[in-house]
Amino acid sequence: MVYTVTKNNYVITDKKSKIDIDYVHDFLTNSYWSPGVKPQIVKKAMQGSLCFGIYNKDKQIGYARMITDKATFAYLADVFIEEKFRGRGLGKWL
């Protein structure tokens, strides 16, 4: 079952096929917590996790990844909102 929620012009969904892997990789490889991470590592991490994309009018503007057993444990990782969309509460909502 796909989880999707909408607020104003923003949509959060866990539909992995909608996530722009190149966009996520580009952000992560330039982040302080995973500089230079290889694309295949990002893809493998996504495959084993519950991932959420946040979109503004179908353009991805953020991402979050949950490492979870889907029963009792979840660790939040790789959370980001594109800089020009920050300060609107989107990261908290995500």
DSSP file (Angstrom, degrees, kcal/mol; ACC not computed):
  #  RESIDUE AA STRUCTURE BP1 BP2  ACC     N-H-->O    O-->H-N    N-H-->O    O-->H-N    TCO  KAPPA ALPHA  PHI   PSI    X-CA   Y-CA   Z-CA
    1    1 A M              0   0    0      0, 0.0     2,-0.4     0, 0.0     0, 0.0   0.000 360.0 360.0 360.0 133.2    0.0    0.0    0.0
    2    2 A V        -     0   0    0     13,-0.0     2,-0.5    11,-0.0    13,-0.0  -0.729 360.0-143.1 -90.8 133.2    1.4    3.4   -1.0
    3    3 A Y        +     0   0    0     -2,-0.4    11,-1.9     2,-0.0     2,-0.3  -0.847  27.8 166.7 -96.2 127.5    1.2    6.2    1.6
    4    4 A T  E     +A   13   0A   0     -2,-0.5     2,-0.3     9,-0.2     9,-0.2  -0.994   9.8 177.7-143.1 135.7    0.5    9.7    0.2
    5    5 A V  E     -A   12   0A   0      7,-2.4     7,-2.7    -2,-0.3     2,-0.4  -0.995  11.3-155.9-138.2 143.7   -0.5   12.9    2.0
    6    6 A T  E     +A   11   0A   0     -2,-0.3     2,-0.3     5,-0.2     5,-0.2  -0.928  14.1 173.1-123.6 142.6   -1.1   16.4    0.5
    7    7 A K  E >   -A   10   0A   0      3,-2.6     3,-2.4    -2,-0.4     2,-0.1  -0.900  65.7 -48.4-149.3 118.0   -0.9   19.9    2.0
    8    8 A N  T 3  S-     0   0    0     -2,-0.3    -1,-0.1     1,-0.3     0, 0.0  -0.379 124.7 -18.8  54.8-124.4   -1.3   23.0   -0.1
    9    9 A N  T 3  S+     0   0    0     -2,-0.1    48,-1.4    -3,-0.1     2,-0.3   0.227 121.2  94.6 -94.4  14.6    1.0   22.5   -3.1
   10   10 A Y  E <   -AB   7  56A   0     -3,-2.4    -3,-2.6    46,-0.2     2,-0.4  -0.832  50.0-171.2-114.6 145.8    3.1   19.8   -1.4
   11   11 A V  E     -AB   6  55A   0     44,-2.1    44,-2.9    -2,-0.3     2,-0.4  -0.999   6.1-163.3-133.8 135.2    2.8   16.0   -1.5
   12   12 A I  E     +AB   5  54A   0     -7,-2.7    -7,-2.4    -2,-0.4     2,-0.3  -0.975  21.7 164.2-113.8 133.4    4.7   13.4    0.5
   13   13 A T  E     -AB   4  53A   0     40,-2.1    40,-2.5    -2,-0.4    -9,-0.2  -0.992  40.7-147.5-145.8 153.7    4.7    9.8   -0.7
   14   14 A D        +     0   0    0    -11,-1.9     2,-1.0    -2,-0.3    37,-0.3   0.188  56.8 130.7-101.6  15.1    6.5    6.6   -0.1
   15   15 A K    >>  -     0   0    0    -12,-0.3     3,-1.6     1,-0.2     4,-0.6  -0.582  44.5-161.5 -71.6 103.9    6.1    5.5   -3.7
   16   16 A K  G >4 S+     0   0    0     -2,-1.0     3,-1.0     1,-0.3    -1,-0.2   0.817  84.1  63.9 -61.2 -33.1    9.7    4.5   -4.6
   17   17 A S  G 34 S+     0   0    0      1,-0.3    -1,-0.3    -3,-0.1    -2,-0.1   0.723 100.4  54.2 -65.7 -18.8    9.2    4.7   -8.3
   18   18 A K  G <4 S+     0   0    0     -3,-1.6    -1,-0.3     2,-0.1     2,-0.2   0.706  84.8 102.6 -85.0 -21.7    8.5    8.4   -8.0
   19   19 A I  S << S-     0   0    0     -3,-1.0     2,-1.1    -4,-0.6     3,-0.1  -0.452  72.5-134.2 -69.3 130.6   11.8    9.2   -6.1
   20   20 A D     >  -     0   0    0     -2,-0.2     4,-2.3     1,-0.2     3,-0.2  -0.740  19.4-169.5 -85.5  98.2   14.4   10.8   -8.3
   21   21 A I  H  > S+     0   0    0     -2,-1.1     4,-2.9     1,-0.2     5,-0.2   0.866  84.6  53.6 -61.2 -38.5   17.5    8.7   -7.4
   22   22 A D  H  > S+     0   0    0      2,-0.2     4,-2.6     1,-0.2    -1,-0.2   0.898 109.4  49.1 -63.2 -40.0   19.9   11.1   -9.3
   23   23 A Y  H  > S+     0   0    0     -3,-0.2     4,-2.1     2,-0.2    -2,-0.2   0.929 113.5  45.9 -63.2 -47.1   18.4   14.1   -7.3
   24   24 A V  H  X S+     0   0    0     -4,-2.3     4,-2.8     2,-0.2     5,-0.2   0.930 113.8  49.0 -63.0 -46.3   18.8   12.2   -4.0
   25   25 A H  H  X S+     0   0    0     -4,-2.9     4,-3.1     1,-0.2     5,-0.3   0.930 109.2  52.4 -59.5 -46.4   22.4   11.1   -4.9
   26   26 A D  H  X S+     0   0    0     -4,-2.6     4,-0.8     1,-0.2    -1,-0.2   0.916 113.2  44.0 -57.9 -44.7   23.4   14.6   -5.9
   27   27 A F  H >< S+     0   0    0     -4,-2.1     3,-0.7     1,-0.2     4,-0.3   0.956 116.4  46.0 -65.0 -48.9   22.2   16.1   -2.6
   28   28 A L  H >< S+     0   0    0     -4,-2.8     3,-1.5     1,-0.2     6,-0.4   0.884 107.4  55.7 -64.2 -40.1   23.7   13.3   -0.5
   29   29 A T  H 3< S+     0   0    0     -4,-3.1     7,-2.1     1,-0.3    -1,-0.2   0.736 112.9  43.9 -67.1 -20.0   27.1   13.3   -2.2
   30   30 A N  T << S+     0   0    0     -4,-0.8    -1,-0.3    -3,-0.7    -2,-0.2   0.344  96.3 101.5-102.3   4.5   27.4   17.0   -1.5
   31   31 A S  S <  S-     0   0    0     -3,-1.5     3,-0.2    -4,-0.3     5,-0.0  -0.411  79.6-121.1 -85.2 164.0   26.2   16.7    2.1
   32   32 A Y  S    S+     0   0    0      1,-0.2    -1,-0.1     2,-0.1    -4,-0.1   0.736 109.2  53.7 -75.0 -21.6   28.4   16.7    5.2
   33   33 A W  S    S+     0   0    0      1,-0.2    -1,-0.2    -5,-0.1    -4,-0.1   0.629 124.2  18.0 -93.4 -13.0   27.1   13.3    6.3
   34   34 A S  S >  S+     0   0    0     -6,-0.4     3,-1.8    -3,-0.2    -3,-0.2  -0.178  76.2 178.6-149.0  53.2   27.8   11.3    3.1
   35   35 A P  T 3  S+     0   0    0      0, 0.0    -5,-0.2     0, 0.0    -6,-0.2  -0.347  74.4   4.4 -62.3 131.5   30.3   13.2    0.9
   36   36 A G  T 3  S+     0   0    0     -7,-2.1    -7,-0.1     1,-0.2    -6,-0.1   0.614  83.7 170.1  74.4  12.6   31.2   11.4   -2.2
   37   37 A V    <   -     0   0    0     -3,-1.8    -1,-0.2    -9,-0.2    -8,-0.1  -0.309  36.0-115.9 -58.6 138.7   28.7    8.5   -1.7
   38   38 A K    >>  -     0   0    0      1,-0.1     4,-1.7    -9,-0.0     3,-0.9  -0.474  14.7-121.0 -79.4 147.7   28.5    6.4   -4.8
   39   39 A P  H 3> S+     0   0    0      0, 0.0     4,-2.4     0, 0.0     5,-0.2   0.864 112.1  56.0 -56.0 -38.9   25.2    6.1   -6.7
   40   40 A Q  H 3> S+     0   0    0      1,-0.2     4,-2.1     2,-0.2     5,-0.1   0.813 105.6  52.1 -66.9 -28.4   25.0    2.3   -6.2
   41   41 A I  H <> S+     0   0    0     -3,-0.9     4,-2.5     2,-0.2    -1,-0.2   0.900 109.0  49.8 -71.4 -41.2   25.3    2.8   -2.4
   42   42 A V  H  X S+     0   0    0     -4,-1.7     4,-2.1     2,-0.2    -2,-0.2   0.931 112.6  47.9 -61.1 -45.7   22.4    5.2   -2.5
   43   43 A K  H  X S+     0   0    0     -4,-2.4     4,-2.1     2,-0.2    -2,-0.2   0.915 112.4  48.1 -61.8 -44.5   20.3    2.8   -4.5
   44   44 A K  H  X S+     0   0    0     -4,-2.1     4,-1.4     1,-0.2    -1,-0.2   0.901 110.9  51.0 -64.9 -40.9   21.1   -0.1   -2.3
   45   45 A A  H  < S+     0   0    0     -4,-2.5    -1,-0.2     1,-0.2    -2,-0.2   0.889 110.4  50.1 -62.5 -39.3   20.3    1.9    0.9
   46   46 A M  H >< S+     0   0    0     -4,-2.1     3,-1.5     1,-0.2    -2,-0.2   0.888 104.8  57.8 -65.9 -39.4   16.9    2.9   -0.7
   47   47 A Q  H 3< S+     0   0    0     -4,-2.1    -1,-0.2     1,-0.3    -2,-0.2   0.854 110.6  42.5 -61.3 -35.6   16.1   -0.7   -1.5
   48   48 A G  T 3< S+     0   0    0     -4,-1.4    20,-0.4    -5,-0.1     2,-0.3   0.263 111.9  64.9 -96.0  13.2   16.4   -1.8    2.1
   49   49 A S  S <  S-     0   0    0     -3,-1.5     2,-0.7    18,-0.1    18,-0.2  -0.824  83.2-108.6-131.2 166.1   14.6    1.2    3.6
   50   50 A L  E     - C   0  66A   0     16,-2.8    16,-3.3    -2,-0.3     2,-0.3  -0.896  47.1-166.4 -93.0 116.9   11.2    2.9    3.8
   51   51 A C  E     - C   0  65A   0     -2,-0.7     2,-0.4   -37,-0.3    14,-0.2  -0.836  13.7-164.6-115.7 144.9   11.7    6.1    1.7
   52   52 A F  E     - C   0  64A   0     12,-2.9    12,-2.0    -2,-0.3     2,-0.4  -0.988   1.6-163.5-127.4 134.8    9.7    9.2    1.4
   53   53 A G  E     -BC  13  63A   0    -40,-2.5   -40,-2.1    -2,-0.4     2,-0.4  -0.900   8.6-150.3-110.5 146.9    9.9   12.0   -1.2
   54   54 A I  E     -BC  12  62A   0      8,-1.6     7,-3.2    -2,-0.4     8,-1.1  -0.971  19.5-168.1-116.8 136.5    8.4   15.4   -0.8
   55   55 A Y  E     -BC  11  60A   0    -44,-2.9   -44,-2.1    -2,-0.4     2,-0.5  -0.922  22.6-155.7-130.0 145.5    7.2   17.2   -4.0
   56   56 A N  E >  S-BC  10  59A   0      3,-2.8     3,-1.7    -2,-0.3   -46,-0.2  -0.964  90.4 -24.2-118.2 109.8    6.1   20.6   -5.0
   57   57 A K  T 3  S-     0   0    0    -48,-1.4    -1,-0.1    -2,-0.5   -47,-0.1   0.923 128.7 -48.5  51.3  50.1    4.0   20.4   -8.1
   58   58 A D  T 3  S+     0   0    0      1,-0.2     2,-0.6   -47,-0.0    -1,-0.3   0.403 114.9 116.7  72.4   1.3    5.6   17.1   -9.1
   59   59 A K  E <   -C   56   0A   0     -3,-1.7    -3,-2.8     2,-0.0    -1,-0.2  -0.883  69.8-122.6 -99.5 125.3    9.2   18.4   -8.6
   60   60 A Q  E     +C   55   0A   0     -2,-0.6    -5,-0.3    -5,-0.2     3,-0.1  -0.463  37.4 166.9 -68.1 132.2   11.0   16.6   -5.8
   61   61 A I  E     +     0   0A   0     -7,-3.2    21,-3.6     1,-0.2     2,-0.3   0.331  59.8   5.5-126.6   2.2   12.2   19.0   -3.1
   62   62 A G  E     -CD  54  81A   0     -8,-1.1    -8,-1.6    19,-0.3     2,-0.3  -0.988  54.1-154.1-174.2 176.5   13.2   16.7   -0.3
   63   63 A Y  E     -CD  53  80A   0     17,-2.2    17,-2.4    -2,-0.3     2,-0.3  -0.990   3.8-172.3-161.4 150.2   13.7   13.1    0.9
   64   64 A A  E     -C   52   0A   0    -12,-2.0   -12,-2.9    -2,-0.3     2,-0.4  -0.978   9.7-157.0-149.2 145.5   13.8   11.0    4.1
   65   65 A R  E     -CD  51  77A   0     12,-2.6    12,-3.1    -2,-0.3     2,-0.5  -0.987   2.4-158.6-128.4 131.4   14.8    7.4    4.6
   66   66 A M  E     -CD  50  76A   0    -16,-3.3   -16,-2.8    -2,-0.4     2,-0.7  -0.942   6.6-154.7-110.8 122.5   13.7    5.1    7.4
   67   67 A I  E     + D   0  75A   0      8,-2.7     8,-2.5    -2,-0.5     2,-0.3  -0.870  41.7 153.3 -90.6 116.8   15.8    2.1    8.3
   68   68 A T  E     - D   0  74A   0     -2,-0.7     6,-0.2   -20,-0.4    -2,-0.0  -0.977  62.2-142.5-150.6 153.7   13.1   -0.1    9.9
   69   69 A D        -     0   0    0      4,-1.4     5,-0.1    -2,-0.3    -1,-0.1   0.397  52.6-127.1 -91.4  -0.1   11.9   -3.6   10.7
   70   70 A K  S    S+     0   0    0      3,-0.7     4,-0.1     1,-0.1    -2,-0.0   0.681  94.6  60.5  62.1  22.0    8.4   -2.3   10.0
   71   71 A A  S    S-     0   0    0      2,-0.3    -1,-0.1     0, 0.0     3,-0.1   0.523 121.5 -10.1-135.9 -53.8    7.2   -3.5   13.3
   72   72 A T  S    S+     0   0    0      1,-0.2     2,-0.4     0, 0.0    -4,-0.0   0.504 114.8  55.5-133.1  -9.6    8.9   -2.0   16.4
   73   73 A F        +     0   0    0      2,-0.0    -4,-1.4     0, 0.0    -3,-0.7  -0.982  44.1 166.4-137.6 140.4   12.0    0.0   15.2
   74   74 A A  E     -D   68   0A   0     -2,-0.4     2,-0.5    -6,-0.2    -6,-0.2  -0.950  13.7-163.1-151.5 135.6   12.8    2.8   12.8
   75   75 A Y  E     -D   67   0A   0     -8,-2.5    -8,-2.7    -2,-0.3     2,-0.4  -0.982  20.3-136.5-118.8 122.9   15.9    5.0   12.5
   76   76 A L  E     +D   66   0A   0     -2,-0.5     2,-0.3   -10,-0.2   -10,-0.2  -0.650  35.0 162.9 -82.9 129.9   15.5    8.2   10.5
   77   77 A A  E     +D   65   0A   0    -12,-3.1   -12,-2.6    -2,-0.4    -2,-0.0  -0.937  45.8  22.1-142.3 161.8   18.3    8.9    8.1
   78   78 A D  E    S+     0   0A   0     -2,-0.3     2,-0.5     1,-0.2    -1,-0.1   0.840  70.6 169.7  51.3  45.6   19.2   11.1    5.1
   79   79 A V  E     +     0   0A   0    -15,-0.2     2,-0.3    -3,-0.1   -15,-0.2  -0.752   5.3 150.8 -90.6 129.2   16.6   13.8    5.7
   80   80 A F  E     -D   63   0A   0    -17,-2.4   -17,-2.2    -2,-0.5     2,-0.4  -0.991  32.0-158.8-155.5 152.8   16.8   16.9    3.6
   81   81 A I  E     -D   62   0A   0     -2,-0.3   -19,-0.3   -19,-0.2     5,-0.1  -0.994  43.1-100.8-124.5 134.4   14.7   19.7    2.2
   82   82 A E    >   -     0   0    0    -21,-3.6     3,-2.3    -2,-0.4     4,-0.4  -0.272  37.7-115.5 -54.4 138.9   16.0   21.7   -0.8
   83   83 A E  G >  S+     0   0    0      1,-0.3     3,-1.5     2,-0.2    -1,-0.1   0.826 111.2  56.0 -52.3 -43.5   17.4   25.0    0.5
   84   84 A K  G 3  S+     0   0    0      1,-0.3    -1,-0.3     3,-0.0    -2,-0.1   0.620 109.5  48.8 -70.3  -8.8   14.9   27.3   -1.2
   85   85 A F  G X  S+     0   0    0     -3,-2.3     3,-0.6   -24,-0.2     5,-0.4   0.363  87.6 111.9-106.9   2.8   12.0   25.4    0.4
   86   86 A R  T <   +     0   0    0     -3,-1.5    -4,-0.0    -4,-0.4    -3,-0.0  -0.303  59.6  45.0 -73.7 160.9   13.4   25.5    3.9
   87   87 A G  T 3  S+     0   0    0     -2,-0.0    -1,-0.2     1,-0.0    -4,-0.0   0.586  86.5  94.9  83.9  11.3   11.7   27.5    6.7
   88   88 A R  S <  S-     0   0    0     -3,-0.6    -2,-0.1     0, 0.0    -1,-0.0   0.303 101.3-105.9-114.6   5.9    8.2   26.4    5.8
   89   89 A G  S  > S+     0   0    0      3,-0.0     4,-2.0     4,-0.0     5,-0.1   0.577  82.9 127.3  81.5   9.4    7.9   23.5    8.2
   90   90 A L  H  >  +     0   0    0     -5,-0.4     4,-2.7     1,-0.2    -4,-0.1   0.856  68.1  54.3 -70.6 -34.9    8.3   20.9    5.5
   91   91 A G  H  4 S+     0   0    0      2,-0.2    -1,-0.2     1,-0.2    -5,-0.0   0.908 110.8  46.0 -65.3 -41.5   11.1   19.0    7.2
   92   92 A K  H  4 S+     0   0    0      1,-0.2    -2,-0.2     2,-0.2    -1,-0.2   0.899 113.6  49.4 -65.8 -40.6    9.0   18.6   10.3
   93   93 A W  H  <        0   0    0     -4,-2.0    -2,-0.2     1,-0.3    -1,-0.2   0.908 360.0 360.0 -64.9 -42.0    6.0   17.6    8.2
   94   94 A L     <        0   0    0     -4,-2.7    -1,-0.3    -5,-0.1    -2,-0.2   0.496 360.0 360.0 -62.5 360.0    8.1   15.1    6.3
